Each structure stands twice: as structure tokens, then as C-alpha cells.
Amino acid sequence: EDDLIFNGNIEQWIGATLALKARYYSWLSKRDVNYYNNVLDVLSKSELEVNWEPNFVFSSSLIGANPLALFGGGGRAGTLFIHENFINLLEAKDDPRKDKYVYYDPVNELYSFYKDGVSGPIWGRNDASVPLISTVELKFIEAEAWLFVNEAIAETRFYEAIELSMEQMNLRPEEYSDYLNQHASFNGLSTFDSKFERIINEKYIALFAQAEPEIWVDYRRTGYPGLIPVNSDGNGANPTRIVPRRFLYPSEEALTNRQNLESAIKNQGNGTALLDDEIWLFE
């Protein structure tokens, strides 16, 4: 009865952990050239046939609200907006998810993930449920894995992934059929790399606001989407000005755990642990 997601249903938790296992096998793509075989093996498990998607449920009021909505409606209102590059991408593709993702804030003249916590963008609502891992993400992982084995199956899974994303946004088929026809296939692509890139780029759009850390993982392991670093002077934490490759250690560690912190940093690469230092997973 302490289980806030599946109410103690072990079968559903087994399905969820298998889904997470597939995710983490995909993380190893730079360390294991045959990672996709492990992904497909996990995805063949029958436990994934049950309703396994683990969702964190939040309150419709600001107390106990979805963390993103709490950010938008709390003390940091008006401090986080959506970059124009993402808006331009959605508009160029005539993506029907745009109005589900963002709200144009006329006061600040910028796009925001938050309107009022009740209406507007889906992920910015107080009661928006956030998946620990979603069926949408898993279908993209499956499409990527199949690309190494059978491109026809990969294309089918890719189509299904985008379709699931549209359904997740409560869109009707007539609202997204044109998008599927134009973007949910490998039409016009002749190389493995171009098909791989299309899968990851569409995954980038589909995971907006529900799995941002996974987008960062995908970028570090694949180089997609082709993000452009901010054109600014370097700083002590990121002297080469690249898109960050890792987090910095919290300053509290230097104050309360300095000896172990310095030992850990010494064992990593060039011994600096800055934002532009690579980590083992993505070397």
C-alpha cells in the first residue's frame, strides 16, 4: 500500500523494470557495439504486454502539483521559456503537438511550457502525470534497435512511436495523419545514418518536457539532434564552450567531502570533472 504507482502490482513493476533495462542498454551504445541485441532481447519478454507504464500522479491544486507546473506557477514564474529554435522546428514541420507543448505568453512575448496550471500545455498542468518511462520512449528505443537488424520493422516501430506520441497529447487521427505521412517513415533516406538520425530527432520532439534527461543522453551518445552551443565566452566550468557533457559536482561536496571528491575526480580522465569533460559512458 506504500506503492504510489502500481499499488503493489508486481507484474506491472516487472514490466516497468524491463522497460528501464531496455533504456539503459541503449545508453551503452558507445561501449557495446551490439547493444541493440540486448535491447531486443529485453523487449521480447512477455511481461511487457501488461500495462507497465509507471506514472507519477500529481494534484490538480498547486499543493502537490506536477514539478514543472509548480515551477511555472510558483516562485519562479516567468523565468523559464522555450527557445525559438524548438518553436521554429515545430512550425517548420507543422507539428500538431505545438499547442499541446507550449503557450505563447503575450506579457513576456515568449513561448512557455506553463499557462495557468489548469489549461494550456499538457506538461505544465498541475495534475499532469509524469512517466518514469513511457510507452512512447520505449517504442523509439525499439525502432532504434531494430534499425540494426531489420529496417522494415524499424520503420514500422518508428511510425508507431510517433503515433503514440500524438495519442499521448490527446490528438485525433485527423489532426496528425498528415504529419505521419510526411515524417513517420524513412522516405527519401538512403543511408543507415540518415535513418538513425531521423529516429533520434523525432524522439527529441516526442520526449519534450517528460524525459529531458533522456534527450541529453541521446545527444551525448549519438550527436543528434545537431545542437549548436551558445555563442559565448568560455568560463571556468566549460572552457571549450561545448554543449555540456556532464554535471558538475555540487559545491557541498567540496565543503563536506573534499578528500573523496578529489580522489574521484583524479580517477576521471584529465582529472578536472568540468562540464566539457567526457564521462566513461559516452567516450
JOCOR-V551047 format. One record per helix or strand of 2 or more residues. SS is the DSSP state (H for helix, E for strand). FROM is the first residue (numbers start at 0). TO is the last residue. If there is no record, write none. Layout:
BEGIN
ss=SS from=FROM to=TO
ss=SS from=FROM to=TO
END
This chain:
BEGIN
ss=H from=9 to=29
ss=H from=34 to=42
ss=H from=45 to=48
ss=E from=53 to=55
ss=H from=66 to=72
ss=H from=83 to=91
ss=H from=97 to=100
ss=E from=102 to=104
ss=E from=109 to=111
ss=H from=121 to=123
ss=E from=129 to=132
ss=H from=134 to=146
ss=H from=150 to=167
ss=H from=172 to=182
ss=H from=191 to=205
ss=H from=211 to=221
ss=H from=250 to=255
ss=H from=257 to=265
ss=H from=279 to=281
END
